[in-house]
Amino acid sequence: MRLDRERRTNLTRKTTTARKPAAKTAARKAAPAKKSAPKKKAPAPETTLLSRILQSLNDDKAEGIVTVDLEGRSSLCDTIVIANGRSSRHVASIAEHLARRLKEVGYGTRPVNGLAQGDWALVDAGDVIVHVFRPEVRAYYDLEGMWSVDEKPVRARRAVR
């Protein structure tokens, strides 16, 4: 038993001596480290939110892409992008990929509505709102016809004459 106790004490002594150099390394870590020169990254080409969205839609094979400029006409957004998908699954995947790509680039999490049905998916990217439709649904709602109207409605022009 005595031998066992001596071995235990010797083992604890060895471990305590092993800890001392670790304390020295901790003190070294606490000292201010030398500053290394920051790595220079190649400047990224300037791209706008709208160009990133259009690139993503083209990459995902969206069809019939139309942009409607609403700057000065609506407080909701500056531009609406309308596109087609071939099927419900294609519409949902286009919208999901667009939201993911915008997040990866640094625009944050973008809300996506209508993924469950897949007839009409809407991605709110802030200044740009993206509508992705199935072709039949797009023809029914005709958003580009509604937003592309002249600034004065037809009824107001008739009343002025």
Protein Blocks (a to p, Z undefined) as FASTA:
>chain_A
ZZmmmmmmmmmmmmmmmmmmmmmmmmmmmpccdddddddddddddddfklmmmmmmmmno
pahiacddfehjackbmbdcddddfbfklmmmmmmmmmmmmmmnonopaddehklnomac
cddehjaccddddfklmmmnommlmmmpcfbdfklmmmmZZ
